[in-house]
Amino acid sequence: MGGCLDENQLAELVEGRLASGGQRALMAHLDGCRSCRQVLAAFARSAAPTEQEGSQDSAIAATLMAQKRTALPEIGRTLSGRFQLGRILGYGAMGVVYEAQDGLLGLKVALKVLRPDIAEKAELLKHLRREILLGRRISHPNACRIYDLGADDELHFITQELVAGESLQAILERAPVAPAWIVPILKQVCAGLAAAHQEGIVHRDLKPANIMLEDTGRAVVMDFGLAADETRRELSQGGPVGTPAFWAPEQARGEPATPASDVWAVGAIAYLLFTGRRYAPAASLDGVPPEARTFVRRCLEPNPEMRPRTAKEAYRVLSGTSPSLAPLHAPRRVWLWALLALVAIAAFLVVFLLGRGGLSAPVGSSSSSGERLPTPDRRGPGLGARPESASAHGERC
């Protein structure tokens, strides 16, 4: 990398648009250029005013680690006498992620060494412990499992499920995602988020870099490090967190994030996958297939009350099980009374016809056992040559 950073490079860094190769070159430059580190820090503060909550983009985290290189453990080191560090997988919002071998259980995990500025602050560690407890409540094939928080001398680290694949962001940097894969990916993302929302957990930082895709076709929602408990409002106060490019409008206004905010992020990701462009207010839906426009439009409603309230409702809209034009928040009592009325009419007709001899079961029929209709196959195509491979992970929603 030649020369110092310009404004475009700073913007790409803060918005998470810098390719992994460029990120490595940037770190090498920052190690020897104090002026660039100072400019980057000032730019990050202006672009992400909630720096104290760890809301910077992954490249900013890499920069902070670069400034304190001595705190970055070497490959091959064993932490807590248990976890042997392997290759570096990347940089998250809170630190550097390694592949590690768990010597106690004999399996590989993802181990995230926390940024020094987080590890040095007791209040942030206390907040982080609460967030890890939130993440451990989520159990779903499409959501990454968080295991534990550990320490080794001055280092603090998180262990979590190792997902064998690459991020959606890395895939998009190479080429657009094939149209046949987009809806299955979105369904799995909604399914993983729905498991979190069911526990009252809001992700708050959903973006392509936090979605991993395996060769089998499984999509996994990652990095619940900035998650908040919807049932405890104090955890979602304190200003916006996450990545500005995927903030819902209410997050940009500094209001607490809700499950509907995560739904907006799903819509922004869907728009990016379908069109190849970042969503901007009042942007055209040109490029979004007609069958997906209702889903994208509903998810990107500026008013959170007009969006699907949770990822489960978004999943239903995407699956076509919710009427595209009916309000999601319409009272359901009317539909209940209509259903009861239809049942009553049907029962009356059956009794009337039986009374007149109009209905009779064939002799020797097996109507009591009744042949069941085949269960619809909900499996969606994955990412490999055999699209049906994603079904093994069961998109529970």
MOCORRA-V444310 format. One record per backbone hydrogen bond with DSSP energy under -0.5 kcal/mol. CO is the residue of the C=O (numbers start at 0). NH is the residue of the N-H. E is the energy in kcal/mol with one decimal. If there is no record, write none. Layout:
BEGIN
CO,NH,E + CO,NH,E
END
This chain:
BEGIN
5,9,-2.0 + 6,10,-2.3 + 7,11,-2.5 + 8,12,-2.1 + 9,13,-2.5 + 10,14,-2.4 + 11,16,-2.6 + 11,17,-0.8 + 12,15,-0.8 + 18,22,-2.1 + 19,23,-1.9 + 20,24,-1.9 + 21,25,-2.3 + 22,26,-2.3 + 23,27,-2.0 + 24,28,-1.9 + 25,29,-2.8 + 26,30,-2.0 + 27,31,-0.6 + 28,31,-1.0 + 28,32,-0.5 + 29,32,-0.8 + 31,33,-0.5 + 32,36,-1.5 + 33,37,-2.1 + 34,38,-2.3 + 35,39,-2.7 + 36,40,-2.2 + 37,41,-2.1 + 38,42,-2.5 + 39,43,-2.7 + 40,44,-2.0 + 41,45,-1.8 + 42,46,-2.0 + 43,47,-2.6 + 47,50,-0.5 + 49,52,-1.9 + 49,54,-0.9 + 50,53,-1.9 + 56,59,-0.8 + 56,60,-1.7 + 57,61,-2.1 + 58,62,-1.9 + 59,63,-2.3 + 60,64,-2.1 + 61,65,-2.1 + 62,66,-1.8 + 63,67,-0.8 + 64,67,-0.7 + 65,68,-0.9 + 67,70,-2.2 + 68,71,-1.8 + 70,72,-0.7 + 73,76,-1.7 + 76,78,-0.5 + 76,84,-3.0 + 78,81,-2.3 + 78,82,-2.4 + 81,83,-0.7 + 81,102,-2.9 + 82,78,-3.0 + 82,84,-0.6 + 83,100,-2.2 + 84,75,-2.0 + 86,98,-2.5 + 89,96,-3.0 + 93,114,-3.6 + 94,91,-3.0 + 95,112,-2.8 + 96,88,-3.0 + 96,89,-1.3 + 97,99,-0.5 + 97,110,-2.8 + 98,85,-3.5 + 99,101,-0.6 + 99,108,-2.8 + 100,83,-2.1 + 100,102,-1.0 + 101,105,-2.3 + 101,106,-0.8 + 106,101,-3.3 + 108,99,-2.7 + 108,110,-0.5 + 109,111,-0.5 + 109,159,-2.4 + 110,97,-3.4 + 110,112,-0.7 + 111,113,-0.5 + 111,157,-2.1 + 112,95,-1.5 + 114,117,-1.2 + 114,118,-2.3 + 115,119,-1.9 + 117,120,-1.6 + 119,121,-0.6 + 120,124,-2.0 + 121,125,-2.3 + 122,126,-2.2 + 123,127,-2.5 + 124,128,-2.4 + 125,129,-1.6 + 126,130,-2.0 + 127,131,-2.5 + 128,132,-2.1 + 129,133,-1.6 + 130,134,-2.3 + 131,135,-2.1 + 132,136,-0.5 + 133,136,-1.5 + 134,137,-1.4 + 136,138,-0.5 + 139,142,-1.9 + 141,220,-2.6 + 144,160,-3.1 + 147,158,-2.5 + 149,156,-2.6 + 151,154,-2.4 + 154,151,-2.6 + 155,113,-2.8 + 156,149,-3.2 + 157,111,-2.9 + 158,146,-2.7 + 158,147,-1.3 + 159,109,-2.6 + 160,162,-0.7 + 161,163,-0.6 + 162,164,-1.3 + 163,214,-0.6 + 165,212,-2.6 + 166,170,-1.9 + 167,171,-2.4 + 168,172,-1.6 + 169,173,-0.7 + 170,173,-1.0 + 170,174,-2.1 + 177,180,-2.0 + 177,181,-0.7 + 178,181,-0.9 + 178,182,-0.6 + 180,184,-2.1 + 181,185,-2.6 + 182,186,-2.7 + 183,187,-1.9 + 184,188,-2.3 + 185,189,-2.6 + 186,190,-2.3 + 187,191,-2.6 + 188,192,-2.5 + 189,193,-2.5 + 190,194,-1.5 + 191,195,-1.3 + 192,196,-3.1 + 193,197,-2.3 + 194,198,-0.7 + 195,198,-0.9 + 195,200,-2.6 + 196,199,-1.7 + 199,229,-4.1 + 199,230,-0.5 + 201,227,-2.1 + 206,209,-1.9 + 207,167,-1.0 + 207,168,-1.2 + 207,210,-1.5 + 209,221,-3.3 + 210,167,-2.9 + 211,219,-2.8 + 212,165,-1.7 + 213,216,-1.6 + 217,213,-2.7 + 219,211,-2.7 + 220,143,-2.8 + 223,226,-1.6 + 227,201,-2.8 + 227,229,-0.7 + 228,231,-1.4 + 231,234,-2.2 + 232,235,-1.4 + 233,236,-0.8 + 241,243,-0.5 + 242,245,-2.4 + 243,246,-1.6 + 247,250,-0.6 + 247,251,-2.1 + 248,252,-1.3 + 249,254,-2.5 + 250,253,-1.6 + 257,260,-1.4 + 257,261,-1.3 + 258,262,-1.8 + 259,263,-1.7 + 260,264,-1.7 + 261,265,-2.0 + 262,266,-2.2 + 263,267,-2.3 + 264,268,-2.3 + 265,269,-2.6 + 266,270,-2.5 + 267,271,-2.0 + 268,272,-2.6 + 269,273,-2.6 + 270,274,-2.5 + 270,276,-0.5 + 271,275,-2.2 + 279,282,-1.9 + 284,287,-2.4 + 286,288,-0.5 + 288,291,-1.9 + 288,292,-0.8 + 289,292,-0.8 + 289,293,-0.5 + 291,295,-2.3 + 292,296,-3.1 + 293,297,-2.5 + 294,298,-2.3 + 295,299,-1.8 + 297,300,-1.2 + 301,303,-0.7 + 302,305,-2.0 + 303,306,-0.9 + 309,313,-1.8 + 310,314,-2.4 + 311,315,-1.7 + 312,316,-2.2 + 313,317,-2.6 + 314,318,-2.2 + 315,319,-0.6 + 315,320,-2.4 + 315,321,-0.9 + 316,319,-1.0 + 326,329,-1.3 + 331,335,-2.1 + 332,336,-2.6 + 333,337,-2.2 + 334,338,-2.3 + 335,339,-2.5 + 336,340,-2.2 + 337,341,-2.1 + 338,342,-2.3 + 339,343,-2.3 + 340,344,-2.4 + 341,345,-2.5 + 342,346,-2.5 + 343,347,-2.3 + 344,348,-2.3 + 345,349,-2.2 + 346,350,-2.4 + 347,351,-2.6 + 348,352,-2.7 + 349,353,-2.5 + 350,354,-2.1 + 351,355,-1.2 + 352,357,-3.2 + 352,358,-0.6 + 353,356,-1.0 + 361,364,-1.9 + 365,368,-0.8 + 365,369,-2.0 + 375,377,-0.8 + 384,386,-0.7 + 385,388,-2.3 + 386,381,-1.4 + 386,389,-1.1 + 387,390,-1.8 + 388,391,-1.3 + 389,392,-1.7 + 390,393,-1.7 + 393,395,-2.4
END
